[in-house]
Amino acid sequence: MAALVRPPDSEHGEDEELWLRRARSLEIPFGLHTHWTSPSHARPTGGDPAARVRLDLAWLRAHDLEPRLFAGGGWYSDDEVRATVVAEGLVDLTATTFPLPYGGGRVVDGPEPGLLPATHTIGMLARAVRLPEYVHVYFHDTDLLERKRALALALGLRHLARRRPVRDLDELSRASSR
């Protein structure tokens, strides 16, 4: 399990001190989840996406938070964003091993150096009969608020735990960076 977050957006009324208390209370691997446009609009609508990643990382580091992982909001990535993520020493979680229903995104075959792609959505995990060796399920905290999605996730994770050993995310990240 990892927490991927974006810095607070004070222009949209997010409380920076409350955000920092919550982020510092996390006891799981921590990463950056850049939203380029606004808290509710993840994909970029302009500007320089790689510069935004650098800006978000600088803000986190200035507040003594050191992300180790990265996922682009709305599955967005481009060559400059990927180069920035690599240069900053983060493991990229943005790609998937499946096409997204709305298009876009980067589809890869599996883990690569510096890249741990998502292999399943909640629904894909809940329906899975066979599982690959490497499984990365993505979901948002808001999915836990919807009873049906939360139940599907819980059932899917139980299914996964019976069929695959739990692997340490830091260990996987180090292995992918070689």
C-alpha positions, 0 to 999 in steps of 0.5 A: 500500500502506498499513499500518492498525494498532491500538494494542497491547493490553497487557491481552491481553499485547501488548508495547508497545515491540515494537509501537512499533519495528515501527510506526516501521519502516513506510515506507508510509502509516500509518493507524488500524484500531480494534478496539473490543472486543479484538485478536481481536474488531473490532466493538464490543460496547459503549461509545462507538465514537467515543470509542474512535477518539479514545482510539486516536488520542491514544495514537498521537499521544502516541507520535509516530505520526501516522496519515493513514488510518482503517478501522474493525475489522470494517467498523464505522462509524456517524455519530459515528465518521465525524464523528470521523474527519473532525474528526481529518483522517483519510481513511476507508477503512472503506466498500466498494463491495460488500455484505459477505457477513455484512451490515453495513458501509457501501456507497457507489458510489466515492470521495467527499471524505474516503472511499476505499472498498474495491472488491475483496477478494482473491478479487474481484481474482483473479476480475476480468476488468474493473477500474474506474478506481479499485481499492482491494483490502483484505487483512490481513497474516495473509492472507499466511500462507495460501499460497492467499490469498497466491498469489491476492493476488500474481496479482491484483496483477500483473493489476491492475498491467498494467491500471491505473497505480499511484497514490500513496495520499497523492495519492488521499487529498488528492484525496478530501479536497477 
